[in-house]
Amino acid sequence: MYKKGLMILLSGCMLVSLAACSKTTNENESSSATEQQEVSDSTADTTTEAETSSSQESTDVTTSTEKSGDKEEQDSSDVSDQIKVIEDNKDVWSRADYEGEEYSYTVTDLDHDGYLEIITATLQGSGFYTYFDVYEVSEDKTKLVEQPYDSEEGESLPDIIETTVDTYTMPDGTVNYAYTDILRASAADGYELIGYFSLGDGKITITPVASKYTLSETEEESTTTYADADDKEITEDDFNAALDNALSGATKGTQKFQWIAEEDWNDDITDQLKSAYETFANN
């Protein structure tokens, strides 16, 4: 009886133990399945987020590219429109009828205000006198407006028919263009004037800085003197540093120009004008 009871008790305990094990196994399997589902859900969420982020970035890049393309197309269209205004008003700036005088032309945006200019310039005589006129496209982009400058009639202007000049950009954005003006008074003496000019407020401002005068006494001997803008004598070193000193605080750079001589015009004047401006703009 004791043994029989013991056997029953042991059997009961085994059944209870098996049941407990079965329950634990089921719980573990359920927990594992839940964890797998959570991992799967998390992976799916991460994938979705990545896809969404990638899609958004792609959209942003596409939008940015489209905007950049639109701006370039708009800028190109605007330049073409202004080139046409210049071409349509050729009678204003062309000097083709000036016999015996050689003129050159270029297209710029000297003050970087978005309105193009055409410059008409000539270098004349044995004295190397330069004269020029600047015409800017009007705000309504229908005509050309002359940009005046302060200068006595007959007075030589800066020798601006150059392909590369130094620039001095001030903190306020004003761009000053350095110039040299060579004047020959006679075979024996001449001047070299230096300074800078700028375009702003509808006019050209020309600012002389220093001068150099050379007198050739003989073929082997010459005398050179230097002076500031007030005609006060200075040293050669002062002359060489005059522009940098006068425009201290400016950012120094260079600017390229493409000049078109009168005899170089061809049937495709539009492309020539556009090429001249692109040389300036893509400096």
C-alpha positions in Angstrom: 0.0 0.0 0.0 2.8 2.3 0.9 4.6 1.4 -2.4 1.5 1.8 -4.4 0.9 5.2 -2.9 4.4 6.2 -3.5 4.2 5.2 -7.1 1.0 7.2 -7.5 2.7 10.2 -5.9 5.7 9.9 -8.1 3.6 9.5 -11.2 1.6 12.6 -10.2 4.8 14.5 -9.7 6.1 13.4 -13.1 2.8 14.5 -14.7 3.0 17.9 -12.9 6.6 18.2 -13.9 5.9 17.4 -17.6 3.0 19.8 -17.6 5.2 22.5 -16.1 7.9 21.8 -18.7 5.3 21.9 -21.5 4.0 25.2 -20.2 7.5 26.6 -20.0 8.3 25.4 -23.5 5.1 26.9 -24.9 5.9 30.2 -23.1 9.4 30.3 -24.5 8.2 29.5 -28.0 5.5 32.2 -27.7 8.1 34.7 -26.3 10.5 33.8 -29.1 7.8 34.3 -31.7 6.9 37.6 -30.2 10.5 38.8 -30.2 10.9 37.7 -33.9 7.7 39.6 -34.8 9.0 42.7 -33.0 12.3 42.4 -34.8 10.5 42.0 -38.0 8.2 44.9 -37.3 11.3 47.0 -36.3 13.1 46.1 -39.4 10.1 46.9 -41.5 9.8 50.3 -39.8 13.5 51.0 -40.3 13.2 50.0 -43.9 10.2 52.2 -44.4 11.8 55.1 -42.6 15.0 54.7 -44.8 12.9 54.5 -47.9 10.9 57.5 -46.9 14.1 59.4 -46.0 15.8 58.4 -49.3 12.7 59.4 -51.2 12.6 62.7 -49.5 16.3 63.3 -50.1 15.8 62.4 -53.8 12.9 64.8 -54.0 14.9 67.5 -52.3 17.8 67.0 -54.7 15.5 66.9 -57.7 13.8 70.1 -56.5 17.1 71.8 -55.9 18.4 70.8 -59.3 15.2 72.0 -61.0 15.4 75.3 -59.2 19.1 75.7 -60.2 18.2 74.8 -63.8 15.4 77.3 -63.8 17.6 80.1 -62.4 20.3 79.3 -65.0 17.7 79.3 -67.8 16.2 82.5 -66.5 19.7 84.2 -66.2 20.5 83.0 -69.8 17.2 84.2 -71.1 17.7 87.6 -69.3 21.2 88.0 -70.8 19.9 87.2 -74.3 17.1 89.7 -73.9 19.6 92.4 -72.9 22.0 91.5 -75.7 19.1 92.0 -78.0 18.4 95.5 -76.6 22.1 96.4 -77.2 21.9 95.0 -80.7 18.7 96.8 -81.5 20.3 100.1 -80.4 23.4 99.7 -82.4 23.0 103.2 -83.8 23.5 104.6 -80.3 27.0 103.1 -79.6 28.4 102.2 -83.0 31.1 104.4 -84.4 31.4 102.8 -87.8 30.8 106.2 -89.5 33.8 107.8 -87.7 36.3 107.9 -90.5 40.0 107.7 -89.5 39.2 106.5 -86.0 39.5 103.0 -84.8 37.0 101.9 -82.2 36.7 98.8 -80.1 33.7 97.5 -78.1 33.0 95.2 -75.2 30.0 94.1 -73.1 30.2 94.2 -69.3 28.4 94.6 -66.0 30.8 96.8 -64.2 28.7 97.5 -61.2 27.2 94.0 -61.0 23.7 95.3 -60.8 22.3 92.9 -63.4 22.1 95.5 -66.2 24.6 95.1 -69.0 26.7 97.8 -70.5 28.3 98.2 -73.8 31.5 100.2 -73.9 32.8 102.1 -77.0 36.4 103.1 -76.8 39.2 104.4 -79.0 42.9 105.2 -78.7 43.9 108.1 -80.9 46.9 110.0 -82.1 50.6 109.9 -81.3 49.8 111.2 -77.8 47.9 107.9 -77.1 44.7 109.7 -76.0 41.8 107.4 -75.0 38.2 108.2 -75.2 35.2 106.0 -74.4 31.5 106.0 -73.8 29.5 103.6 -71.6 25.8 102.8 -72.2 23.8 100.7 -69.8 20.6 98.7 -70.5 17.7 100.6 -68.9 15.7 99.2 -66.0 12.7 98.5 -68.2 15.2 96.8 -70.7 13.9 98.7 -73.7 16.8 101.2 -74.4 20.3 102.2 -73.6 21.2 104.9 -71.1 24.5 106.7 -71.3 26.6 106.7 -68.1 28.3 110.1 -67.8 31.7 110.9 -66.1 33.4 114.0 -64.9 36.1 115.0 -67.3 37.2 118.1 -69.2 36.5 118.1 -72.9 39.5 116.8 -74.7 41.1 115.3 -71.6 42.5 111.8 -72.0 40.6 109.1 -70.2 41.9 105.8 -68.7 43.4 103.4 -71.2 40.6 100.8 -70.8 41.2 98.8 -73.9 42.9 96.1 -72.0 42.1 92.4 -71.8 43.0 92.0 -68.1 43.0 94.7 -65.3 43.4 94.6 -61.6 40.2 95.1 -59.5 39.7 96.3 -55.9 36.4 95.2 -54.4 35.4 97.3 -51.4 33.5 95.9 -48.4 30.3 97.6 -49.6 30.6 95.6 -52.9 31.8 98.5 -55.1 34.2 97.2 -57.7 37.1 99.6 -58.6 39.0 98.9 -61.8 42.6 99.9 -61.9 43.9 101.8 -64.9 47.0 103.2 -66.5 46.9 106.1 -68.9 49.9 106.6 -71.0 50.3 110.1 -72.5 53.1 111.1 -74.9 53.7 114.9 -74.8 56.5 114.6 -77.3 59.1 112.2 -78.5 61.2 113.1 -75.6 58.8 113.2 -72.7 55.6 111.5 -71.5 53.4 110.7 -68.6 52.1 107.5 -67.0 49.0 108.1 -64.9 47.5 105.5 -62.6 44.2 105.4 -60.8 40.9 103.5 -60.7 37.4 103.9 -62.0 34.0 102.5 -61.0 30.4 102.6 -62.1 27.7 103.4 -59.6 24.6 105.6 -59.3 24.3 106.0 -63.0 27.8 107.5 -63.6 31.4 106.7 -64.1 33.8 107.9 -61.3 37.4 108.3 -62.3 39.9 108.7 -59.5 43.6 109.5 -60.3 46.1 108.3 -57.7 49.6 109.1 -58.9 51.7 110.0 -61.9 55.1 109.3 -63.4 56.8 111.8 -65.7 59.8 110.8 -67.8 62.0 113.3 -69.7 64.5 111.8 -72.1 67.5 114.2 -72.2 69.5 112.1 -74.6 69.1 108.6 -76.0 71.1 107.2 -73.0 69.9 109.6 -70.3 66.5 110.3 -68.8 65.0 111.7 -65.7 61.9 110.3 -64.0 59.9 112.0 -61.3 56.8 110.8 -59.4 53.9 112.7 -57.9 50.7 111.9 -56.0 47.2 113.0 -57.0 47.9 116.5 -55.6 51.0 116.8 -57.7 53.2 116.4 -54.6 56.5 114.7 -55.3 56.8 111.1 -54.0 59.2 108.3 -54.3 59.2 105.4 -56.9 58.2 103.0 -54.1 55.3 105.3 -53.1 54.2 105.4 -56.8 54.3 101.6 -57.0 52.2 101.2 -53.8 49.8 104.1 -54.5 46.9 102.0 -55.7 47.1 99.5 -52.9 47.4 102.2 -50.3 44.5 104.2 -51.7 42.3 101.2 -51.7 43.4 99.5 -48.5 40.8 97.2 -47.1 39.7 96.1 -50.6 39.8 92.6 -51.9 42.2 92.5 -54.9 41.5 90.5 -58.0 41.5 90.6 -61.8 38.9 91.1 -64.5 39.0 89.9 -68.1 37.6 91.8 -71.0 37.0 90.7 -74.6 37.2 93.7 -77.1 35.8 93.6 -80.6 37.5 95.9 -83.1 35.3 97.7 -85.6 36.7 95.7 -88.5 36.1 92.4 -86.7 32.3 92.6 -86.7 30.6 89.8 -88.7 27.1 88.9 -89.7 26.5 87.2 -86.3 26.8 90.3 -84.1 24.6 88.6 -81.4 27.1 85.8 -80.8 29.9 88.3 -80.7 28.2 90.5 -78.1 27.3 87.5 -76.0 30.8 86.1 -76.2 32.2 89.4 -75.0 29.9 89.4 -72.0 30.6 85.7 -71.2 34.3 86.6 -71.1 33.5 89.2 -68.5 31.0 87.2 -66.5 33.0 83.9 -66.5 36.1 85.7 -65.2 
